[in-house]
Amino acid sequence: MIPVGRVAHVTGLSVKAIKFYEERGLVRPTRTDNQYRMYGMEEIRRLSEIKRLRQIGLRLEQIQSGRSIGVLLETRLDEVQAEMERLHRIERQIRLMQSGGNDMKIRYETLNEATPVYGYGGTLKEIPKLWGKLQLELTTDESYGVCLPQENGYVAGMTKPVSAEGARCVELTTGNYIVATVEGGIPMIQSTYEQLLNVPDVTLRDAVDFERYIHGQGGADDIIEIWMPIE
């Protein structure tokens, strides 16, 4: 058993922090007859553990929750991975803005025939649900996400009819399109739209824009393209 000053030295915690953790019920030192705090190895290891958990960003409330260390670490790992993805998206957006969109893969296409897309429609908030419903019937190598701005809506579909309740058909109109490949997956779709709007000498026409998903083979990632109608 060693006193609080010695514990502070070996753990790297301040005496104030150690007493705070005691007040929160995270450690329970032994009190001597003269009320000095004495700590055994179990409490010292617990303090060291609390310090490391705090260093990796766990909140005190999480540590106090009673959940196992394994669960706490998995929870924090999920949070870190989500934050890393958020920062990567910001990094990609910054690089796109720095380049002025010059590093985007852009081409120009013309649809000579209207293309019907069969699928399921709903609001923008329902997009994940619409794709989940389509996946149950998807039999083509390509699928489409068609934006319907007048309805504030969206259709997830393919070029073959679907059969479940709520089926809908929309048309990809003939005409010219500017097409960009999305770099960075679904989270970068909105940034790609924004970069397309800043391509010089491009005038939008009043027709639906859409996402084209070219499904990977053999485990390869899908290719995502944005098609915006232009004059």
N, C-alpha and C positions, 0 to 999 in steps of 0.2 A: 504493500500500500504506500502511495506517495502523495505528497500534498499538492494543492492546486498549482502553485508556482512551478513545480517541477513538471507537472502535466502540461502546463502552458509551453514550457521549453521543448518538450519532446514532441508535442503535436503541432506546434507552430500556431496555436490558437492563443488569443489574448485571454487573460483571466476573466475579463468582462464577458467575452463570448462564451466561455465555459460556464460561467454562472447563469448566463441567459439560457443556455440549453438546459441547464438544471431546472430553471424556473418553468420551462416549457415541458418538463417531464421527460426529456429525451435521455437524460442520464441521472443516476441516483447514487451520489457518492455516500460513503460511510461518514458519519459524524463522530468525532471523538468526544470524550467527556467535556473538553473545553470548547467544543463546537467547531473545531477545525475540520475542513473537508479533506477526506482521504480517498484516493482513487485506486481501485484494483485494475488488473489488466483488462477485464471485460469492459469496464467503463472507458478506459483509455482507448481501446480498439474501437469502441462505439463512437467516441469523439473524433477519432481519425477518420472513421467511415463517414460521419456527418460532414466533416470538412471536405472530403473528396466529392461527396454528393452535391454539396453546395458549389464546389468549383466547376462541376459539369453543368450547372444551371438548374438543378432541382430546387423547387421552392420549399420553404420550411413546412408549409401545409402538406405537401406531398410526402415529405419524410415522416411527418407525424401521422399519416393516414393509416398506418398499420399494415400497408401492403408490403410484400416481400421485396428484398433488394432486386431480385431478378425482374419482377414486374416493374419496379421503378426505373430500372435501367432500360428496359424495352420501351417504356413510355417515353423516356427522355430521348432515346435513339430515334423513335418515330418523329418527335418534335424537331430534332436536329436535322433529320433528312428532309422534312418538309421545309424548314428554313433554308437549307442549302438549295433546294429546288427553287424557292422563291428568289434567292439571291442570284442563282444562275439565270433565271428569267430576266431579272433586272440587268445583269451583265450583258445578256444578248440584246436587250432593248437599247442599252447604251451604245453598244458596238454598231447596231443598225443605224442609230441616230448619227454616230460619228462618221459612218460611211455614206450617209445620205441614201441608204438603200442600194448602193452600187454593187454590193456583194450578194444581192438577192438573185436567185435564178428566175429570170423573167423571160417569157416568150409571148407571142401574139398568136391567137387562134381565131378561126372563123367557124361557127356552126352553120352549116348549110341547110340542115333539117332540124326541125323542132324535136326535142327528145323528151318523151314522157318519163316521169319518175314516179314510181308507185311506193307508197310508204305510209308513215304515221305522222300526223301533225299535231302540234300543240303550241304552247307558249315557249318563250325562250328559257324560262325557268324549268321547263319539262324536258329539255334536250337530253339529259342522261337517260331518262325513262323512255323516251322515244327510240333512242339507239338500242337500249336493252330489248325493247319489243321487236325491233327490226332484226336483231341478231338471231332471234329464234327461227327466222325464215330466210336469212341471207344465203343465197346460193350463187351469187355472182362475184367476179373478181374485183368489181368496183362498186362503190356505193356513194350516195350523194347527201349532203346536208344543204337544203335549199332554204334561203332566208326569204321571208315574206314580210317586208317592212310595213306594208299597208295594214297588215293584221297584227303586227308585232309578234309574228309567229315564225314557225320553223317546221320543215318536213324532213325526216330522216327516211331515205328510201333507196331503191335500186331500179333497174330497168325492167324487172320482171314483176308481175302483179303479186300483191300480198293478199292474205285471206282472213286475217284476224279482224275483229270488230274495230271500227274506227279507221279503216283503210282510206287512203286519199291519193289522188293523182294530181301532180303539178307538172308544168311544162318548162323545160329549159328552152328559151326562145332562140331563134336564129339570129345571127349577127356576129359582130366582132367582140372579142374578149381579150383582156390582158390577164395573163396567167402567171402566178408566182408559186414556187414550191416553198412550203412552210418548213423552216429549219428550227428544230427544237420541239416538234410534236404539238399536240393540241393546245398546251398553254400559250404557244406563240401565235395562234391563229389571229387574235385581235391585233397584235403588233404588226403582223404581215399585212392585214387590211390597212392599217394606218400608214405603213410604208408605201403601199400601192397608191394611196391617195396623193402622195407627194412625188410620184413619178412625173417628170415634166412632159408637157405636150400631150397629155391624156385628158380626154373629156368623157365623163360617164354618160351613159344613156339610160333611159327609164326602162329597165328590165331587171329580172331577178339575178342576184349574184348567188354563187353556191360554192360549197366545198366539195372537192372530189377526192375520195379515198381510194387509192390503189392498194389493194390488200397484198401484204407480203406473202411470199411462198417459202415454205420450209423454215418457218420461224422468223423470217426477216420482218423488220418493222414496216408498217404501212407508210406509203408516200401520201402526203396531204398536199393538195393544191387549192389555191383560191382562184376562182374565175370571176372577174368583174367585167360587166358589160360596158363597152366603150363605143364611141362614134366611129 
